[in-house]
Amino acid sequence: MATSTRVISRKEYVEHFRAAMVAAEKLGLGLLQGLIEPLLKGNEALDDFRHIVISEHALLGPVDDMLTQKTMFPKAKRRVQNIDRAFTDRALNFHLAIAPQAECWAGLLADDDVAPKHADAPPPVHSWAQLVSRITQASPRANVTVWDFERPNSVMLPFLAALLSLDPDQLDAQTQYNVEENACDQLKQAKLLSKIIQIDKELQTRMDARYELDLAAIAAMPNVSLVRG
Protein backbone atom coordinates (compact mmCIF):
# COMPACT_ATOMS: atom_id res chain seq x y z
CA MET A 1 0.00 0.00 0.00
CA ALA A 2 2.86 2.39 0.72
CA THR A 3 4.62 2.80 -2.62
CA SER A 4 7.52 4.64 -0.97
CA THR A 5 8.33 1.59 1.17
CA ARG A 6 10.37 -1.45 0.07
CA VAL A 7 10.18 -4.56 2.26
CA ILE A 8 13.08 -7.01 2.06
CA SER A 9 11.71 -10.53 2.44
CA ARG A 10 13.46 -13.18 4.52
CA LYS A 11 14.33 -15.07 1.30
CA GLU A 12 15.97 -11.96 -0.16
CA TYR A 13 17.78 -11.34 3.09
CA VAL A 14 19.24 -14.85 3.25
CA GLU A 15 20.10 -15.14 -0.45
CA HIS A 16 21.49 -11.66 -1.11
CA PHE A 17 21.37 -9.20 1.74
CA ARG A 18 23.75 -10.81 4.22
CA ALA A 19 26.43 -11.15 1.55
CA ALA A 20 25.86 -7.53 0.51
CA MET A 21 26.37 -6.33 4.07
CA VAL A 22 29.63 -8.28 4.36
CA ALA A 23 30.82 -6.76 1.07
CA ALA A 24 29.88 -3.28 2.25
CA GLU A 25 31.87 -3.76 5.44
CA LYS A 26 34.96 -5.06 3.61
CA LEU A 27 34.95 -2.14 1.18
CA GLY A 28 34.11 0.42 3.85
CA LEU A 29 31.10 1.63 1.86
CA GLY A 30 27.43 2.07 2.63
CA LEU A 31 25.16 -0.48 1.02
CA LEU A 32 23.45 2.12 -1.18
CA GLN A 33 26.64 3.76 -2.46
CA GLY A 34 26.60 2.17 -5.90
CA LEU A 35 29.04 -0.73 -5.72
CA ILE A 36 27.16 -2.93 -3.25
CA GLU A 37 23.48 -2.64 -4.03
CA PRO A 38 23.65 -4.60 -7.36
CA LEU A 39 24.39 -7.70 -5.26
CA LEU A 40 20.74 -7.63 -4.19
CA LYS A 41 19.67 -8.29 -7.80
CA GLY A 42 16.45 -6.39 -7.28
CA ASN A 43 14.33 -4.97 -10.08
CA GLU A 44 14.17 -1.55 -8.45
CA ALA A 45 17.00 0.42 -6.91
CA LEU A 46 16.65 0.55 -3.14
CA ASP A 47 17.65 4.18 -3.15
CA ASP A 48 14.41 4.95 -5.00
CA PHE A 49 12.44 4.19 -1.84
CA ARG A 50 11.96 6.47 1.12
CA HIS A 51 11.71 3.57 3.56
CA ILE A 52 13.50 0.21 3.45
CA VAL A 53 12.11 -2.36 5.88
CA ILE A 54 14.03 -5.48 6.84
CA SER A 55 12.22 -7.98 9.03
CA GLU A 56 14.82 -10.60 9.82
CA HIS A 57 14.06 -12.95 12.69
CA ALA A 58 17.66 -14.04 13.18
CA LEU A 59 19.26 -10.60 13.03
CA LEU A 60 20.20 -10.70 16.71
CA GLY A 61 20.80 -14.45 16.77
CA PRO A 62 18.89 -17.75 16.69
CA VAL A 63 15.93 -18.21 19.05
CA ASP A 64 17.84 -20.62 21.29
CA ASP A 65 20.38 -17.84 21.97
CA MET A 66 17.66 -15.82 23.67
CA LEU A 67 17.56 -17.23 27.21
CA THR A 68 19.77 -20.33 27.22
CA GLN A 69 23.21 -18.77 26.73
CA LYS A 70 25.41 -16.93 29.23
CA THR A 71 24.53 -13.72 27.39
CA MET A 72 21.21 -13.02 25.69
CA PHE A 73 21.91 -13.00 21.93
CA PRO A 74 25.72 -12.90 22.31
CA LYS A 75 26.29 -11.83 18.68
CA ALA A 76 23.72 -9.01 18.76
CA LYS A 77 26.16 -6.12 19.09
CA ARG A 78 28.26 -7.22 16.14
CA ARG A 79 25.23 -7.81 13.93
CA VAL A 80 23.73 -4.42 14.74
CA GLN A 81 27.08 -2.83 13.93
CA ASN A 82 26.95 -4.53 10.53
CA ILE A 83 23.56 -2.95 9.82
CA ASP A 84 24.83 0.43 11.02
CA ARG A 85 27.84 0.30 8.69
CA ALA A 86 25.82 -0.98 5.74
CA PHE A 87 23.41 1.94 5.96
CA THR A 88 25.76 4.82 6.68
CA ASP A 89 23.80 6.83 4.13
CA ARG A 90 20.38 6.21 5.70
CA ALA A 91 18.63 7.00 8.95
CA LEU A 92 18.18 3.87 11.06
CA ASN A 93 15.16 2.82 13.11
CA PHE A 94 15.29 -0.39 15.11
CA HIS A 95 12.04 -1.95 16.35
CA LEU A 96 12.48 -4.60 19.05
CA ALA A 97 9.51 -6.68 20.19
CA ILE A 98 9.87 -8.12 23.69
CA ALA A 99 7.73 -10.34 25.92
CA PRO A 100 8.03 -11.58 29.52
CA GLN A 101 10.99 -13.90 30.01
CA ALA A 102 8.81 -16.57 31.64
CA GLU A 103 6.62 -16.81 28.54
CA CYS A 104 9.68 -17.03 26.31
CA TRP A 105 11.10 -19.74 28.55
CA ALA A 106 7.87 -21.75 28.40
CA GLY A 107 7.96 -21.51 24.60
CA LEU A 108 11.53 -22.82 24.53
CA LEU A 109 10.66 -25.70 26.84
CA ALA A 110 7.83 -26.73 24.52
CA ASP A 111 9.97 -26.62 21.37
CA ASP A 112 11.96 -29.83 20.87
CA ASP A 113 14.23 -28.11 18.35
CA VAL A 114 15.49 -25.43 20.73
CA ALA A 115 14.55 -26.79 24.16
CA PRO A 116 17.43 -26.19 26.59
CA LYS A 117 19.18 -29.22 28.02
CA HIS A 118 18.30 -30.06 31.58
CA ALA A 119 20.91 -28.94 34.06
CA ASP A 120 21.26 -28.80 37.81
CA ALA A 121 21.86 -25.05 37.76
CA PRO A 122 18.82 -22.84 37.16
CA PRO A 123 18.82 -20.85 33.90
CA PRO A 124 20.03 -17.25 34.03
CA VAL A 125 17.41 -14.51 34.14
CA HIS A 126 18.46 -12.30 31.24
CA SER A 127 17.64 -8.62 30.93
CA TRP A 128 15.95 -7.05 27.90
CA ALA A 129 17.22 -3.67 29.12
CA GLN A 130 20.82 -4.86 28.90
CA LEU A 131 20.18 -6.08 25.35
CA VAL A 132 18.70 -2.69 24.39
CA SER A 133 21.76 -1.01 25.91
CA ARG A 134 24.06 -3.15 23.77
CA ILE A 135 22.04 -2.28 20.67
CA THR A 136 22.28 1.46 21.35
CA GLN A 137 26.02 1.11 21.95
CA ALA A 138 26.40 -0.69 18.62
CA SER A 139 24.47 2.02 16.76
CA PRO A 140 24.34 5.27 18.75
CA ARG A 141 22.76 7.16 15.85
CA ALA A 142 19.77 4.83 15.49
CA ASN A 143 16.29 5.48 16.84
CA VAL A 144 15.26 2.48 18.92
CA THR A 145 11.64 1.60 19.68
CA VAL A 146 10.90 -1.24 22.09
CA TRP A 147 7.44 -2.81 21.89
CA ASP A 148 6.01 -4.57 24.92
CA PHE A 149 4.18 -7.60 23.51
CA GLU A 150 2.81 -8.86 26.82
CA ARG A 151 -0.62 -8.20 25.28
CA PRO A 152 0.02 -8.89 21.57
CA ASN A 153 -3.49 -8.12 20.31
CA SER A 154 -3.39 -4.53 21.57
CA VAL A 155 0.09 -3.71 20.28
CA MET A 156 0.31 -5.58 16.98
CA LEU A 157 -1.53 -3.04 14.82
CA PRO A 158 0.41 0.06 15.97
CA PHE A 159 3.64 -1.97 15.70
CA LEU A 160 2.90 -2.92 12.09
CA ALA A 161 1.82 0.63 11.21
CA ALA A 162 5.04 2.07 12.66
CA LEU A 163 7.18 -0.50 10.90
CA LEU A 164 5.64 0.15 7.50
CA SER A 165 5.06 3.91 7.94
CA LEU A 166 1.32 3.42 7.49
CA ASP A 167 -1.62 5.14 9.08
CA PRO A 168 -3.73 2.36 10.68
CA ASP A 169 -6.81 4.12 9.30
CA GLN A 170 -5.61 3.13 5.82
CA LEU A 171 -6.47 -0.46 6.71
CA ASP A 172 -10.09 -1.52 6.53
CA ALA A 173 -11.76 -2.89 9.65
CA GLN A 174 -11.52 -6.53 8.53
CA THR A 175 -7.80 -6.25 7.83
CA GLN A 176 -7.25 -4.62 11.21
CA TYR A 177 -9.15 -7.44 12.89
CA ASN A 178 -7.16 -10.09 10.99
CA VAL A 179 -3.86 -8.47 11.95
CA GLU A 180 -4.79 -8.40 15.62
CA GLU A 181 -6.23 -11.92 15.76
CA ASN A 182 -3.90 -13.86 13.46
CA ALA A 183 -0.50 -12.30 14.15
CA CYS A 184 1.96 -13.44 16.83
CA ASP A 185 0.69 -17.03 16.88
CA GLN A 186 3.96 -18.29 18.36
CA LEU A 187 3.82 -15.76 21.17
CA LYS A 188 0.17 -16.45 21.87
CA GLN A 189 0.91 -20.17 22.03
CA ALA A 190 3.73 -19.44 24.48
CA LYS A 191 1.28 -17.54 26.70
CA LEU A 192 -0.97 -20.59 26.76
CA LEU A 193 1.95 -22.93 27.33
CA SER A 194 3.13 -20.86 30.28
CA LYS A 195 -0.11 -21.88 32.01
CA ILE A 196 0.39 -25.56 31.16
CA ILE A 197 4.15 -25.99 31.43
CA GLN A 198 4.90 -25.03 35.01
CA ILE A 199 8.36 -23.64 35.57
CA ASP A 200 9.91 -23.28 39.00
CA LYS A 201 7.90 -20.73 41.00
CA GLU A 202 11.01 -18.94 42.24
CA LEU A 203 12.32 -18.70 38.67
CA GLN A 204 8.93 -17.44 37.48
CA THR A 205 8.95 -14.75 40.17
CA ARG A 206 12.48 -13.65 39.32
CA MET A 207 11.68 -13.53 35.61
CA ASP A 208 8.48 -11.54 36.13
CA ALA A 209 10.29 -9.08 38.39
CA ARG A 210 13.12 -8.75 35.87
CA TYR A 211 10.64 -7.92 33.10
CA GLU A 212 9.04 -5.13 35.11
CA LEU A 213 12.46 -3.73 36.01
CA ASP A 214 13.47 -3.95 32.34
CA LEU A 215 10.41 -1.97 31.22
CA ALA A 216 11.19 0.76 33.75
CA ALA A 217 14.85 0.88 32.72
CA ILE A 218 14.03 0.99 28.99
CA ALA A 219 11.50 3.77 29.52
CA ALA A 220 14.24 5.88 31.14
CA MET A 221 16.81 5.37 28.35
CA PRO A 222 17.66 8.37 26.15
CA ASN A 223 16.87 7.99 22.42
CA VAL A 224 14.78 4.88 23.16
CA SER A 225 10.98 4.78 23.00
CA LEU A 226 8.93 2.18 24.86
CA VAL A 227 5.43 1.33 23.63
CA ARG A 228 3.35 -0.77 26.02
CA GLY A 229 0.38 -2.85 24.99
Buried (B, 14 or more C-beta within 10 A) or exposed (E): EBEEBBBBEEEBBEEBBBEBBBBBBEEEBBBBBEEBBEBBEBEEEBBEBEBBBBEBEBBBBEBBBBBBBEBBBEBBBEBBBBBBBBBBEBEBBBBBBBBBBBBBBBBBBBBEEBEBEEEEEEBBBBBBBEBBBBBBEBBEEBBBBBBBBBEBBEBBBEBBBBBBEBEEEEBEEEEBEEBBEEBBEEBBBBBEBBEEBEBEEEBBEBBBEBBEEBBEBBBEBEEBBBBEB
